[in-house]
Amino acid sequence: MYFYIHIPFCESKCHYCAFTSLKKKDYEKAYFKALKEDICFHLEQFQIQAKQIKTLFIGGGTPSCIWARYYEPIFEILEPFLAKDAELSCEANPNSATAIWLKTMKNLGINRISFGVQSFHTKKLEFLGRIHSPQMIFKALENANKAGFSNINVDLIYDTKLDDKKMLEFELLNLEKIKALITHLSAYNLSIEANTAFSKKEHFKKNAPNLMKFFIKELVRLGFFQYEISNFAKDENHSCKHNLAYWQGLDYIGCGLSAVSFCKDKRFYTAKSLKEYIAKPTFRKIEPLSLKDLNLEHLFLGLRSIVGIKKSKLDSLQQEKIDILLKEKKLFYKNQRYFNPNFLISDELALYLSS
Protein backbone atom coordinates (compact mmCIF):
# COMPACT_ATOMS: atom_id res chain seq x y z
CA MET A 1 0.00 0.00 0.00
CA TYR A 2 1.07 3.58 -0.71
CA PHE A 3 0.12 6.54 1.47
CA TYR A 4 -0.22 10.28 0.74
CA ILE A 5 -0.80 13.08 3.27
CA HIS A 6 -1.75 16.58 2.12
CA ILE A 7 -0.68 19.67 4.07
CA PRO A 8 -2.70 22.58 2.60
CA PHE A 9 -0.87 25.49 4.24
CA CYS A 10 1.50 27.91 2.50
CA GLU A 11 3.18 31.19 3.35
CA SER A 12 2.03 32.60 0.01
CA LYS A 13 0.33 31.38 -3.17
CA CYS A 14 2.60 30.89 -6.19
CA HIS A 15 1.26 32.39 -9.40
CA TYR A 16 1.08 29.06 -11.29
CA CYS A 17 -0.23 26.87 -8.44
CA ALA A 18 -3.58 25.08 -8.84
CA PHE A 19 -3.14 22.82 -5.80
CA THR A 20 -5.18 23.36 -2.65
CA SER A 21 -3.07 25.69 -0.53
CA LEU A 22 -4.19 28.16 2.13
CA LYS A 23 -2.39 30.82 4.12
CA LYS A 24 -1.70 29.83 7.70
CA LYS A 25 -4.33 31.35 10.01
CA ASP A 26 -3.97 29.32 13.21
CA TYR A 27 -5.86 26.36 11.72
CA GLU A 28 -2.89 24.01 12.12
CA LYS A 29 -3.91 22.53 15.47
CA ALA A 30 -7.47 21.75 14.36
CA TYR A 31 -6.26 20.47 11.00
CA PHE A 32 -3.77 18.01 12.47
CA LYS A 33 -6.36 16.76 14.94
CA ALA A 34 -8.69 16.04 12.02
CA LEU A 35 -5.81 14.53 10.04
CA LYS A 36 -5.06 12.04 12.83
CA GLU A 37 -8.72 10.95 12.87
CA ASP A 38 -8.67 10.62 9.08
CA ILE A 39 -5.50 8.50 9.07
CA CYS A 40 -6.65 6.17 11.85
CA PHE A 41 -10.04 5.63 10.20
CA HIS A 42 -8.59 4.80 6.79
CA LEU A 43 -5.86 2.52 8.10
CA GLU A 44 -8.72 0.46 9.51
CA GLN A 45 -11.06 0.98 6.54
CA PHE A 46 -8.46 -0.31 4.06
CA GLN A 47 -7.41 -3.04 6.54
CA ILE A 48 -3.75 -2.02 6.48
CA GLN A 49 -1.53 -4.52 8.23
CA ALA A 50 1.78 -4.03 10.06
CA LYS A 51 4.72 -3.06 7.82
CA GLN A 52 2.43 -2.87 4.77
CA ILE A 53 2.96 0.79 3.76
CA LYS A 54 5.73 0.85 1.15
CA THR A 55 5.87 4.61 0.61
CA LEU A 56 4.65 7.72 2.40
CA PHE A 57 4.56 11.10 0.66
CA ILE A 58 3.80 14.31 2.57
CA GLY A 59 2.91 16.99 0.03
CA GLY A 60 1.19 20.32 -0.17
CA GLY A 61 0.93 23.18 0.12
CA THR A 62 4.20 23.62 1.92
CA PRO A 63 4.83 20.98 4.61
CA SER A 64 7.96 22.83 5.76
CA CYS A 65 5.98 25.92 6.82
CA ILE A 66 4.45 23.80 9.62
CA TRP A 67 6.46 23.19 12.79
CA ALA A 68 8.01 19.72 12.78
CA ARG A 69 6.43 18.90 16.15
CA TYR A 70 3.00 18.77 14.49
CA TYR A 71 4.16 15.69 12.55
CA GLU A 72 5.25 13.71 15.62
CA PRO A 73 1.76 12.27 16.44
CA ILE A 74 1.30 11.37 12.76
CA PHE A 75 4.45 9.27 12.78
CA GLU A 76 3.46 7.66 16.07
CA ILE A 77 0.27 6.43 14.36
CA LEU A 78 1.95 5.33 11.13
CA GLU A 79 5.18 3.83 12.46
CA PRO A 80 3.85 0.26 13.01
CA PHE A 81 2.48 0.19 9.46
CA LEU A 82 5.62 1.39 7.67
CA ALA A 83 7.69 -1.22 5.86
CA LYS A 84 11.27 -1.54 7.05
CA ASP A 85 12.64 -0.10 3.80
CA ALA A 86 9.76 2.33 3.15
CA GLU A 87 10.43 5.44 1.08
CA LEU A 88 9.29 8.39 3.26
CA SER A 89 9.18 11.65 1.29
CA CYS A 90 8.31 15.19 2.30
CA GLU A 91 8.08 18.37 0.25
CA ALA A 92 9.77 21.54 1.46
CA ASN A 93 10.56 25.08 0.35
CA PRO A 94 14.10 26.49 0.59
CA ASN A 95 13.02 29.47 2.72
CA SER A 96 11.12 27.48 5.37
CA ALA A 97 13.12 24.25 5.57
CA THR A 98 15.44 25.37 8.37
CA ALA A 99 18.32 23.27 9.66
CA ILE A 100 16.30 22.41 12.79
CA TRP A 101 13.17 21.48 10.79
CA LEU A 102 15.16 19.24 8.47
CA LYS A 103 16.97 17.50 11.34
CA THR A 104 13.72 16.91 13.24
CA MET A 105 11.95 15.49 10.17
CA LYS A 106 14.95 13.22 9.53
CA ASN A 107 14.74 11.98 13.12
CA LEU A 108 11.03 11.26 12.65
CA GLY A 109 11.90 8.95 9.78
CA ILE A 110 11.71 11.06 6.61
CA ASN A 111 14.43 9.72 4.29
CA ARG A 112 13.66 11.62 1.08
CA ILE A 113 13.27 15.40 0.87
CA SER A 114 11.86 17.28 -2.14
CA PHE A 115 12.65 20.97 -2.51
CA GLY A 116 10.41 23.30 -4.52
CA VAL A 117 13.27 25.17 -6.18
CA GLN A 118 11.52 26.02 -9.52
CA SER A 119 14.41 28.20 -10.73
CA PHE A 120 17.88 29.46 -9.84
CA HIS A 121 17.23 32.82 -11.53
CA THR A 122 16.02 35.77 -9.41
CA LYS A 123 13.86 37.28 -12.15
CA LYS A 124 12.18 33.95 -12.94
CA LEU A 125 11.54 33.24 -9.24
CA GLU A 126 9.78 36.61 -8.96
CA PHE A 127 7.77 35.90 -12.12
CA LEU A 128 6.58 32.57 -10.66
CA GLY A 129 5.67 34.17 -7.34
CA ARG A 130 8.30 32.32 -5.32
CA ILE A 131 9.42 33.91 -2.07
CA HIS A 132 12.89 32.39 -1.78
CA SER A 133 16.17 33.57 -3.27
CA PRO A 134 18.74 31.51 -5.20
CA GLN A 135 21.03 31.72 -2.17
CA MET A 136 18.38 30.03 -0.01
CA ILE A 137 18.36 27.04 -2.39
CA PHE A 138 22.04 26.33 -1.85
CA LYS A 139 21.73 26.84 1.93
CA ALA A 140 18.73 24.47 2.12
CA LEU A 141 20.62 21.78 0.21
CA GLU A 142 23.62 22.24 2.49
CA ASN A 143 21.39 21.95 5.58
CA ALA A 144 19.66 18.85 4.20
CA ASN A 145 23.04 17.24 3.60
CA LYS A 146 24.15 18.09 7.15
CA ALA A 147 20.87 16.69 8.53
CA GLY A 148 21.74 13.35 6.93
CA PHE A 149 19.54 13.31 3.84
CA SER A 150 21.13 11.29 1.05
CA ASN A 151 18.02 11.17 -1.15
CA ILE A 152 17.15 14.71 -2.30
CA ASN A 153 14.92 15.96 -5.13
CA VAL A 154 14.59 19.44 -6.58
CA ASP A 155 11.63 20.69 -8.63
CA LEU A 156 12.15 23.02 -11.58
CA ILE A 157 9.70 24.79 -13.89
CA TYR A 158 10.50 25.63 -17.52
CA ASP A 159 8.71 26.68 -20.72
CA THR A 160 7.76 30.04 -19.18
CA LYS A 161 7.83 33.20 -21.30
CA LEU A 162 11.22 34.00 -19.71
CA ASP A 163 12.78 30.76 -20.92
CA ASP A 164 15.12 30.87 -23.86
CA LYS A 165 18.30 28.88 -24.49
CA LYS A 166 20.33 31.30 -22.38
CA MET A 167 17.95 30.96 -19.40
CA LEU A 168 17.91 27.16 -19.62
CA GLU A 169 21.71 27.07 -19.86
CA PHE A 170 21.79 29.16 -16.67
CA GLU A 171 19.51 26.61 -14.94
CA LEU A 172 21.70 23.75 -16.20
CA LEU A 173 24.87 25.45 -14.99
CA ASN A 174 23.42 25.71 -11.49
CA LEU A 175 22.16 22.14 -11.60
CA GLU A 176 25.70 21.05 -12.39
CA LYS A 177 26.87 22.85 -9.24
CA ILE A 178 24.48 20.87 -7.02
CA LYS A 179 24.54 17.58 -8.94
CA ALA A 180 26.60 15.85 -6.26
CA LEU A 181 24.01 16.78 -3.58
CA ILE A 182 20.84 15.60 -5.32
CA THR A 183 19.62 12.19 -6.46
CA HIS A 184 16.48 13.25 -8.33
CA LEU A 185 15.09 16.07 -10.41
CA SER A 186 11.52 16.94 -11.42
CA ALA A 187 11.33 19.36 -14.36
CA TYR A 188 7.79 20.50 -15.15
CA ASN A 189 6.86 22.53 -18.18
CA LEU A 190 4.58 25.37 -17.10
CA SER A 191 0.85 24.73 -17.42
CA ILE A 192 -1.68 27.55 -17.25
CA GLU A 193 -4.43 26.47 -14.84
CA ALA A 194 -7.81 27.94 -13.98
CA ASN A 195 -8.16 29.75 -10.64
CA THR A 196 -4.50 30.77 -10.53
CA ALA A 197 -2.79 34.15 -10.95
CA PHE A 198 -1.65 32.93 -14.39
CA SER A 199 -5.18 32.00 -15.44
CA LYS A 200 -6.12 33.39 -18.88
CA LYS A 201 -2.50 34.48 -19.43
CA GLU A 202 -1.62 31.91 -22.06
CA HIS A 203 1.25 34.09 -23.30
CA PHE A 204 3.08 33.40 -20.02
CA LYS A 205 3.79 29.93 -21.41
CA LYS A 206 6.44 29.73 -24.12
CA ASN A 207 5.18 26.62 -25.95
CA ALA A 208 8.58 25.92 -27.46
CA PRO A 209 9.00 22.18 -28.24
CA ASN A 210 12.59 22.67 -29.45
CA LEU A 211 13.59 24.26 -26.14
CA MET A 212 11.86 21.45 -24.25
CA LYS A 213 13.82 18.88 -26.28
CA PHE A 214 17.04 20.81 -25.68
CA PHE A 215 16.47 20.99 -21.90
CA ILE A 216 15.63 17.28 -21.58
CA LYS A 217 18.61 16.30 -23.74
CA GLU A 218 20.93 18.40 -21.56
CA LEU A 219 19.51 16.94 -18.33
CA VAL A 220 20.29 13.47 -19.66
CA ARG A 221 23.76 14.68 -20.66
CA LEU A 222 24.27 15.82 -17.06
CA GLY A 223 23.79 12.22 -16.02
CA PHE A 224 20.09 12.10 -15.11
CA PHE A 225 18.00 9.10 -16.17
CA GLN A 226 14.56 10.14 -17.52
CA TYR A 227 11.92 7.67 -16.39
CA GLU A 228 8.81 9.85 -16.83
CA ILE A 229 8.02 12.93 -18.89
CA SER A 230 8.88 15.26 -15.98
CA ASN A 231 11.05 13.07 -13.75
CA PHE A 232 14.76 12.28 -13.79
CA ALA A 233 16.83 10.23 -11.37
CA LYS A 234 20.53 9.79 -10.67
CA ASP A 235 19.93 6.12 -11.54
CA GLU A 236 17.05 3.64 -11.55
CA ASN A 237 17.46 2.96 -7.82
CA HIS A 238 16.65 6.62 -7.06
CA SER A 239 13.39 6.80 -9.03
CA CYS A 240 10.52 7.98 -6.80
CA LYS A 241 8.80 4.74 -5.74
CA HIS A 242 5.70 6.63 -4.63
CA ASN A 243 5.11 8.24 -8.01
CA LEU A 244 5.85 4.98 -9.82
CA ALA A 245 2.99 3.42 -7.84
CA TYR A 246 0.59 6.04 -9.26
CA TRP A 247 1.79 5.43 -12.82
CA GLN A 248 1.39 1.66 -12.40
CA GLY A 249 -2.22 2.10 -11.29
CA LEU A 250 -1.61 0.62 -7.83
CA ASP A 251 -3.91 1.25 -4.85
CA TYR A 252 -3.09 4.19 -2.58
CA ILE A 253 -4.60 6.03 0.37
CA GLY A 254 -4.79 9.82 0.52
CA CYS A 255 -5.53 11.70 3.74
CA GLY A 256 -5.94 15.43 4.30
CA LEU A 257 -7.79 18.23 2.55
CA SER A 258 -8.03 17.63 -1.23
CA ALA A 259 -6.30 14.26 -0.95
CA VAL A 260 -7.39 11.46 -3.26
CA SER A 261 -7.41 7.69 -2.72
CA PHE A 262 -7.64 4.94 -5.30
CA CYS A 263 -8.67 1.33 -4.78
CA LYS A 264 -9.43 -1.19 -7.55
CA ASP A 265 -12.06 0.64 -9.64
CA LYS A 266 -12.95 3.56 -7.38
CA ARG A 267 -11.51 6.97 -6.56
CA PHE A 268 -12.19 8.65 -3.21
CA TYR A 269 -12.20 12.43 -2.59
CA THR A 270 -12.14 14.29 0.73
CA ALA A 271 -14.30 17.32 1.58
CA LYS A 272 -13.74 20.39 -0.60
CA SER A 273 -13.22 23.10 2.04
CA LEU A 274 -10.99 23.30 5.13
CA LYS A 275 -14.02 23.90 7.34
CA GLU A 276 -15.81 20.83 5.94
CA TYR A 277 -12.71 18.67 6.25
CA ILE A 278 -12.05 19.61 9.88
CA ALA A 279 -15.72 18.94 10.73
CA LYS A 280 -15.79 15.55 8.96
CA PRO A 281 -12.29 14.31 8.08
CA THR A 282 -13.36 10.73 7.32
CA PHE A 283 -15.88 11.77 4.63
CA ARG A 284 -15.16 10.57 1.08
CA LYS A 285 -17.00 11.21 -2.14
CA ILE A 286 -16.75 8.02 -4.21
CA GLU A 287 -16.25 8.05 -7.98
CA PRO A 288 -16.75 4.66 -9.67
CA LEU A 289 -14.42 4.21 -12.64
CA SER A 290 -15.51 2.34 -15.75
CA LEU A 291 -13.31 -0.07 -17.69
CA LYS A 292 -12.97 2.69 -20.30
CA ASP A 293 -11.79 5.17 -17.61
CA LEU A 294 -9.23 2.70 -16.28
CA ASN A 295 -8.01 1.85 -19.78
CA LEU A 296 -7.55 5.52 -20.66
CA GLU A 297 -5.55 6.15 -17.47
CA HIS A 298 -3.42 3.09 -18.17
CA LEU A 299 -2.61 4.48 -21.63
CA PHE A 300 -1.83 8.02 -20.50
CA LEU A 301 0.28 7.03 -17.48
CA GLY A 302 2.07 4.17 -19.20
CA LEU A 303 3.03 6.13 -22.30
CA ARG A 304 4.45 9.06 -20.34
CA SER A 305 6.72 6.82 -18.23
CA ILE A 306 8.93 3.72 -18.31
CA VAL A 307 5.95 1.76 -16.96
CA GLY A 308 4.63 1.22 -20.50
CA ILE A 309 1.27 -0.28 -21.43
CA LYS A 310 0.29 -3.92 -21.02
CA LYS A 311 -0.54 -5.84 -24.19
CA SER A 312 -3.25 -7.77 -22.30
CA LYS A 313 -5.16 -4.55 -21.53
CA LEU A 314 -5.61 -3.53 -25.17
CA ASP A 315 -8.69 -4.25 -27.25
CA SER A 316 -8.50 -5.38 -30.90
CA LEU A 317 -8.79 -1.86 -32.35
CA GLN A 318 -6.09 -0.51 -30.02
CA GLN A 319 -3.85 -3.44 -31.00
CA GLU A 320 -4.27 -2.54 -34.68
CA LYS A 321 -3.23 1.05 -33.91
CA ILE A 322 -0.30 -0.20 -31.83
CA ASP A 323 0.93 -2.22 -34.82
CA ILE A 324 0.92 0.96 -36.91
CA LEU A 325 2.93 2.82 -34.24
CA LEU A 326 5.42 -0.05 -34.05
CA LYS A 327 6.00 0.15 -37.80
CA GLU A 328 6.53 3.92 -37.47
CA LYS A 329 9.00 3.23 -34.61
CA LYS A 330 6.98 5.44 -32.26
CA LEU A 331 6.71 2.52 -29.83
CA PHE A 332 8.77 -0.57 -29.06
CA TYR A 333 7.78 -3.92 -27.55
CA LYS A 334 9.39 -5.81 -24.67
CA ASN A 335 8.18 -8.36 -22.11
CA GLN A 336 4.49 -8.14 -23.03
CA ARG A 337 4.49 -4.33 -22.82
CA TYR A 338 4.71 -1.43 -25.25
CA PHE A 339 7.00 1.48 -24.46
CA ASN A 340 7.24 5.05 -25.70
CA PRO A 341 10.79 6.30 -26.41
CA ASN A 342 9.65 9.93 -26.74
CA PHE A 343 7.64 11.09 -23.72
CA LEU A 344 6.98 14.48 -25.32
CA ILE A 345 4.43 12.88 -27.65
CA SER A 346 2.82 10.69 -24.95
CA ASP A 347 -0.49 12.56 -24.84
CA GLU A 348 -0.77 12.52 -28.63
CA LEU A 349 -0.18 8.73 -28.67
CA ALA A 350 -2.66 8.09 -25.85
CA LEU A 351 -5.37 10.11 -27.58
CA TYR A 352 -4.75 8.24 -30.84
CA LEU A 353 -5.07 4.86 -29.10
CA SER A 354 -8.16 5.83 -27.12
CA SER A 355 -10.13 7.47 -29.94
C-alpha positions in Angstrom: 0.0 0.0 0.0 1.1 3.6 -0.7 0.1 6.5 1.5 -0.2 10.3 0.7 -0.8 13.1 3.3 -1.7 16.6 2.1 -0.7 19.7 4.1 -2.7 22.6 2.6 -0.9 25.5 4.2 1.5 27.9 2.5 3.2 31.2 3.3 2.0 32.6 0.0 0.3 31.4 -3.2 2.6 30.9 -6.2 1.3 32.4 -9.4 1.1 29.1 -11.3 -0.2 26.9 -8.4 -3.6 25.1 -8.8 -3.1 22.8 -5.8 -5.2 23.4 -2.6 -3.1 25.7 -0.5 -4.2 28.2 2.1 -2.4 30.8 4.1 -1.7 29.8 7.7 -4.3 31.3 10.0 -4.0 29.3 13.2 -5.9 26.4 11.7 -2.9 24.0 12.1 -3.9 22.5 15.5 -7.5 21.7 14.4 -6.3 20.5 11.0 -3.8 18.0 12.5 -6.4 16.8 14.9 -8.7 16.0 12.0 -5.8 14.5 10.0 -5.1 12.0 12.8 -8.7 11.0 12.9 -8.7 10.6 9.1 -5.5 8.5 9.1 -6.6 6.2 11.8 -10.0 5.6 10.2 -8.6 4.8 6.8 -5.9 2.5 8.1 -8.7 0.5 9.5 -11.1 1.0 6.5 -8.5 -0.3 4.1 -7.4 -3.0 6.5 -3.8 -2.0 6.5 -1.5 -4.5 8.2 1.8 -4.0 10.1 4.7 -3.1 7.8 2.4 -2.9 4.8 3.0 0.8 3.8 5.7 0.9 1.1 5.9 4.6 0.6 4.7 7.7 2.4 4.6 11.1 0.7 3.8 14.3 2.6 2.9 17.0 0.0 1.2 20.3 -0.2 0.9 23.2 0.1 4.2 23.6 1.9 4.8 21.0 4.6 8.0 22.8 5.8 6.0 25.9 6.8 4.4 23.8 9.6 6.5 23.2 12.8 8.0 19.7 12.8 6.4 18.9 16.2 3.0 18.8 14.5 4.2 15.7 12.5 5.2 13.7 15.6 1.8 12.3 16.4 1.3 11.4 12.8 4.5 9.3 12.8 3.5 7.7 16.1 0.3 6.4 14.4 1.9 5.3 11.1 5.2 3.8 12.5 3.9 0.3 13.0 2.5 0.2 9.5 5.6 1.4 7.7 7.7 -1.2 5.9 11.3 -1.5 7.0 12.6 -0.1 3.8 9.8 2.3 3.2 10.4 5.4 1.1 9.3 8.4 3.3 9.2 11.6 1.3 8.3 15.2 2.3 8.1 18.4 0.3 9.8 21.5 1.5 10.6 25.1 0.4 14.1 26.5 0.6 13.0 29.5 2.7 11.1 27.5 5.4 13.1 24.2 5.6 15.4 25.4 8.4 18.3 23.3 9.7 16.3 22.4 12.8 13.2 21.5 10.8 15.2 19.2 8.5 17.0 17.5 11.3 13.7 16.9 13.2 12.0 15.5 10.2 14.9 13.2 9.5 14.7 12.0 13.1 11.0 11.3 12.7 11.9 9.0 9.8 11.7 11.1 6.6 14.4 9.7 4.3 13.7 11.6 1.1 13.3 15.4 0.9 11.9 17.3 -2.1 12.6 21.0 -2.5 10.4 23.3 -4.5 13.3 25.2 -6.2 11.5 26.0 -9.5 14.4 28.2 -10.7 17.9 29.5 -9.8 17.2 32.8 -11.5 16.0 35.8 -9.4 13.9 37.3 -12.2 12.2 34.0 -12.9 11.5 33.2 -9.2 9.8 36.6 -9.0 7.8 35.9 -12.1 6.6 32.6 -10.7 5.7 34.2 -7.3 8.3 32.3 -5.3 9.4 33.9 -2.1 12.9 32.4 -1.8 16.2 33.6 -3.3 18.7 31.5 -5.2 21.0 31.7 -2.2 18.4 30.0 0.0 18.4 27.0 -2.4 22.0 26.3 -1.8 21.7 26.8 1.9 18.7 24.5 2.1 20.6 21.8 0.2 23.6 22.2 2.5 21.4 22.0 5.6 19.7 18.9 4.2 23.0 17.2 3.6 24.1 18.1 7.2 20.9 16.7 8.5 21.7 13.4 6.9 19.5 13.3 3.8 21.1 11.3 1.1 18.0 11.2 -1.2 17.1 14.7 -2.3 14.9 16.0 -5.1 14.6 19.4 -6.6 11.6 20.7 -8.6 12.1 23.0 -11.6 9.7 24.8 -13.9 10.5 25.6 -17.5 8.7 26.7 -20.7 7.8 30.0 -19.2 7.8 33.2 -21.3 11.2 34.0 -19.7 12.8 30.8 -20.9 15.1 30.9 -23.9 18.3 28.9 -24.5 20.3 31.3 -22.4 18.0 31.0 -19.4 17.9 27.2 -19.6 21.7 27.1 -19.9 21.8 29.2 -16.7 19.5 26.6 -14.9 21.7 23.8 -16.2 24.9 25.4 -15.0 23.4 25.7 -11.5 22.2 22.1 -11.6 25.7 21.0 -12.4 26.9 22.9 -9.2 24.5 20.9 -7.0 24.5 17.6 -8.9 26.6 15.9 -6.3 24.0 16.8 -3.6 20.8 15.6 -5.3 19.6 12.2 -6.5 16.5 13.2 -8.3 15.1 16.1 -10.4 11.5 16.9 -11.4 11.3 19.4 -14.4 7.8 20.5 -15.1 6.9 22.5 -18.2 4.6 25.4 -17.1 0.9 24.7 -17.4 -1.7 27.6 -17.2 -4.4 26.5 -14.8 -7.8 27.9 -14.0 -8.2 29.8 -10.6 -4.5 30.8 -10.5 -2.8 34.1 -11.0 -1.7 32.9 -14.4 -5.2 32.0 -15.4 -6.1 33.4 -18.9 -2.5 34.5 -19.4 -1.6 31.9 -22.1 1.2 34.1 -23.3 3.1 33.4 -20.0 3.8 29.9 -21.4 6.4 29.7 -24.1 5.2 26.6 -25.9 8.6 25.9 -27.5 9.0 22.2 -28.2 12.6 22.7 -29.4 13.6 24.3 -26.1 11.9 21.5 -24.3 13.8 18.9 -26.3 17.0 20.8 -25.7 16.5 21.0 -21.9 15.6 17.3 -21.6 18.6 16.3 -23.7 20.9 18.4 -21.6 19.5 16.9 -18.3 20.3 13.5 -19.7 23.8 14.7 -20.7 24.3 15.8 -17.1 23.8 12.2 -16.0 20.1 12.1 -15.1 18.0 9.1 -16.2 14.6 10.1 -17.5 11.9 7.7 -16.4 8.8 9.9 -16.8 8.0 12.9 -18.9 8.9 15.3 -16.0 11.1 13.1 -13.7 14.8 12.3 -13.8 16.8 10.2 -11.4 20.5 9.8 -10.7 19.9 6.1 -11.5 17.1 3.6 -11.6 17.5 3.0 -7.8 16.6 6.6 -7.1 13.4 6.8 -9.0 10.5 8.0 -6.8 8.8 4.7 -5.7 5.7 6.6 -4.6 5.1 8.2 -8.0 5.9 5.0 -9.8 3.0 3.4 -7.8 0.6 6.0 -9.3 1.8 5.4 -12.8 1.4 1.7 -12.4 -2.2 2.1 -11.3 -1.6 0.6 -7.8 -3.9 1.2 -4.9 -3.1 4.2 -2.6 -4.6 6.0 0.4 -4.8 9.8 0.5 -5.5 11.7 3.7 -5.9 15.4 4.3 -7.8 18.2 2.5 -8.0 17.6 -1.2 -6.3 14.3 -0.9 -7.4 11.5 -3.3 -7.4 7.7 -2.7 -7.6 4.9 -5.3 -8.7 1.3 -4.8 -9.4 -1.2 -7.6 -12.1 0.6 -9.6 -12.9 3.6 -7.4 -11.5 7.0 -6.6 -12.2 8.7 -3.2 -12.2 12.4 -2.6 -12.1 14.3 0.7 -14.3 17.3 1.6 -13.7 20.4 -0.6 -13.2 23.1 2.0 -11.0 23.3 5.1 -14.0 23.9 7.3 -15.8 20.8 5.9 -12.7 18.7 6.3 -12.1 19.6 9.9 -15.7 18.9 10.7 -15.8 15.6 9.0 -12.3 14.3 8.1 -13.4 10.7 7.3 -15.9 11.8 4.6 -15.2 10.6 1.1 -17.0 11.2 -2.1 -16.7 8.0 -4.2 -16.3 8.0 -8.0 -16.7 4.7 -9.7 -14.4 4.2 -12.6 -15.5 2.3 -15.7 -13.3 -0.1 -17.7 -13.0 2.7 -20.3 -11.8 5.2 -17.6 -9.2 2.7 -16.3 -8.0 1.8 -19.8 -7.5 5.5 -20.7 -5.6 6.2 -17.5 -3.4 3.1 -18.2 -2.6 4.5 -21.6 -1.8 8.0 -20.5 0.3 7.0 -17.5 2.1 4.2 -19.2 3.0 6.1 -22.3 4.5 9.1 -20.3 6.7 6.8 -18.2 8.9 3.7 -18.3 6.0 1.8 -17.0 4.6 1.2 -20.5 1.3 -0.3 -21.4 0.3 -3.9 -21.0 -0.5 -5.8 -24.2 -3.3 -7.8 -22.3 -5.2 -4.5 -21.5 -5.6 -3.5 -25.2 -8.7 -4.3 -27.3 -8.5 -5.4 -30.9 -8.8 -1.9 -32.4 -6.1 -0.5 -30.0 -3.8 -3.4 -31.0 -4.3 -2.5 -34.7 -3.2 1.0 -33.9 -0.3 -0.2 -31.8 0.9 -2.2 -34.8 0.9 1.0 -36.9 2.9 2.8 -34.2 5.4 -0.1 -34.1 6.0 0.2 -37.8 6.5 3.9 -37.5 9.0 3.2 -34.6 7.0 5.4 -32.3 6.7 2.5 -29.8 8.8 -0.6 -29.1 7.8 -3.9 -27.6 9.4 -5.8 -24.7 8.2 -8.4 -22.1 4.5 -8.1 -23.0 4.5 -4.3 -22.8 4.7 -1.4 -25.2 7.0 1.5 -24.5 7.2 5.0 -25.7 10.8 6.3 -26.4 9.7 9.9 -26.7 7.6 11.1 -23.7 7.0 14.5 -25.3 4.4 12.9 -27.7 2.8 10.7 -24.9 -0.5 12.6 -24.8 -0.8 12.5 -28.6 -0.2 8.7 -28.7 -2.7 8.1 -25.8 -5.4 10.1 -27.6 -4.8 8.2 -30.8 -5.1 4.9 -29.1 -8.2 5.8 -27.1 -10.1 7.5 -29.9 
